[in-house]
Amino acid sequence: MTATTRIVVGDDHPLVQSALASAFSGVSPGVEIVACYTLDEVVQTVSADPPSIDLVLLDLNMPGADGFAGLFIMLNQFPTTPVAILSAQSGAATIQRAMAFGASGYIPKLLSLPDMTAAINAILAGERWVPRYCDALADDVRQEALELARRFATLSPQQMRILARIVDGKLNKQIAGELNLAEQTVKIHVSNILRKLRVSTRTQAAVLASKLAQP
């Protein structure tokens, strides 16, 4: 790691943020850890200067996105910024889906500090890193994940945010208020979401989207 390495950590647990900051400053003094506690904070931080961010570590469950929704939003909005998952969940199927969805790596929080540092160094070097027990993707997991990825990759970050609120059962008027949009604009977005996901109703879109929240 170089003196200019900046890593954005998206995790809403202060203890995790503190531990990572202390750990990496002790092992690699040149690393700058930028702590973000919501997905919106992550997006704002990266948006301010995308080229300065070397890596984003994203928890699967944090305010603003559940499951893989945050990963899709980041990849859609910042396609050249490496995004890896940092999560307490370590099941092989979850890791395989994350990688098929486009993550640069998957780092379980249960890893030792040396292993975590090695994983981050590998991702920064351009490798796609997963624990050894997940080196191979199961064919059925790969096909399901790739099909979902193809559909959701067509959605813009704003459409992903609207879809997340559709999953919560909110009406267009409520969504418009929360996102500071005109209700007609939300209506147009919803129509485009249904078309892109190849479904005909909001309920079908919500069912499909719920798979992103099921690591």
Secondary structure, 3 states (H helix, E strand, C coil): CCCCCEEEEECCCHHHHHHHHHHHHHHCCCCEEEEECCHHHHHHHHHHCHHHCCEEEECCEECCEECCHHHHHHHHHCCCCCEEEEECCCCHHHHHHHHHHCCCEEEECCCCHHHHHHHHHHHHCCCCECCHHHCCCCHHHHHHHHHHHHHHCCCCHHHHHHHHHHHCCCCHHHHHHHHCCCHHHHHHHHHHHHHHHCCCCHHHHHHHHHHHHCC
